[in-house]
Amino acid sequence: MSDLFKRIKWSTLLSAVLTLVIGIFLLARPDAAVVTISLIVGWMLLISGVVSAVLFFAGKTFGFAYLNIILGVIGIALGLWIVIDPAFIANFIMVLLGILMLVHGAVDLQSSFELKKIGGRRWGLDMVFALITMALGVLVIFLHFKAAELIMVLCGISLILDSVTDFIIVIRLARAQRAARKLEQ
């Protein structure tokens, strides 16, 4: 039992330290975090694309071989694009998110008017939420990089809180381990 407590404690402690470090980085440098995440995705796509292409030309693919080369070329192209301009991709994703929010808000606005027509209750509240969603969508579109940074800050705060929780768990595990040892004696 003692060995199990020890493994769980060290695993949780390592997790807490890693999430704390990543959380602090996201909180302190959200701009760099956006670019770093984009670069990681870019390199993963690039490497995956190269591996798919090499396997295709080496004859090591099965079944849908031509699909592998197509996916490989797409992976290489997207990966290179992201690695060359990581901020563009982060901005592009945020603009797409803003457009989705705007469209979703417009659909919700239409639904609130339909609800009013059929005599539904609280359609006004639905309309307010739809307008807020649309306004946030417009903000994300026009302030896309700041929106990405805000998401990084929120993720950083979440990770720091998670690490604090993990540290508390480690303390409780250590106490439980001591209590278990006392019972064994």
N, C-alpha and C positions, 0 to 999 in steps of 0.2 A: 504494500500500500504506500509505503514511504517513497519508493521509487516512482510510482505513478504521480504522486503529489509533486515530486521534484521535477519530473518531465513537464507536467502541466504548468508549473510555476515558471520554469525557464522559457518555455514556449510563449507563454503569455507575456512575460517580461520582454522578450525579444520583439514580439508584436507591438507592445506598448512603445518601446523605444523607436522602432521604425515608423510607426504612425505618428509619433510626436515629431520626429525629424521631418517627415514629409509634410505634416500639418503646418509646422513652423515655416518651411520653405514656401508652401502655397500661400500662407498668410503674409509673409514678408515680401515675397516677390511674385505676385500673381501674374505679372506681365511675362516674366521669364518662365513661369510654370506653363502658361498657355503655349509658348513657343517650344518648350521642352517636350510637352506631351505631343504636340504636332510632329516634332522631329522623331520621337519614338515610333509613332504610327507610321511616319514616312519610311523610316528605316525598316520596319517590320514588313511593310508592303513591298519595298524594294528587294529585300532579301528573299521573301516568299516568291516574288515574281521571278527572280534569277534562278531559284531552286526549281520552280516549275518549268522554266525554259530549259535548264540543263537536263532535267529528267526527261523532257520531251525529246531533245536531240540525242540523248544517250539511249533512247528506246526503252526507258525504264517505266513508262506509264502504261496503265491498263485501261481498258474500256474506252472512255471518252478522251482519247489522247489529244485531239485537236482542241477540246475545251481547255485542257491544261495549258497549251501554248497560248491560247487566247487570254486566259486568266493570268498567265505569266507576263504577257506583254502589257496587259492592263495594270497589273501590280507594279511592274517596272516603271511604266509611264507615270502612274499616280504617285508612286514612291519618290521618284526623281522630282516631280513637281512639288511635293510637300517638303522634301529635304532642301530644295533650292529656295522655296519661299514659304516657310512654315506659318508665318503670320497671316498670309493670304488665306490659307486653308482654314485657320481658326476663325478669321473674319467671315469667310464664306459660310461656314457652318452656322455661325451666329446669325447672319442675315437670313439664312434658310429657316432657322428657328423663329426669328422675328416674323417672317412671312407666314409660317404655319400658325403662330399665335394670332396674327391679324386675321387670317382666313377663319380660324376656329372661332374667334370672337365674333366675326361677321355672321357665321352660321348660328351661333348662340343668340345673337341679336335678332336674327330672323325668327328663330324658334320662340323667343320671348314675345314677339309680336303675334305669332301664331297662337301662343298660349293666351294672349289677351283677347284675341278674336273669339276663342271658344269659351271664354269666361273663366280661365284658369286663375287661381289665386297666386299672389306674390310674383306676378310676371314682371313687375317693376324691379324687384330685386335681381331677377335673372338678367334683365336689361342692364342694370348697373354693373353686374359682374362681366357681362359681355363687353360693355364699353371699357371697363378696366383692362380686360384681356387685350382688346384692340389697342388701347393706349400703350400698354406694356410692349406689345408687338412692334408698334411704331418706334418706341424708345430703343428696343433691341436692334431694330434695323438701322437706326441712325447712330446709335452709340454701341455698335457691335463689339468693338474691342473692350470697352469698359464693361459690357455685359459679361464677356468671357472672363475678365479679371474678377468681377463680382462672384461669378460661379466658383472660381478658384479660391477666393477668400472664404466663401461659405463652405467649400470642401475642406479647406484648411482648418476652420473652426471645428467642423465635424470630426476631423481626424484627431485634433488636439483633445476634444472631449472624449473621444473613443480611447485615446491613450490614457487619459486620467482614469477612466473606468477600468482599463486593464491594470493600471498600477494598484487601484483599490482591490481588484480581484487577487493580484499577487500578494498583497498584504493579508487578505483574508485566507488565501491558501496557506501562507506561512503559519498563520495562527492555527488553522485547522490541522496542519501537519504537526505542530507542537502539541496540540491537544491529543491527537491520535497517538503520538509517541508516549505521552503521559499515561494514556489508557493501556498501552501495551506493557508498561512497566509495572 
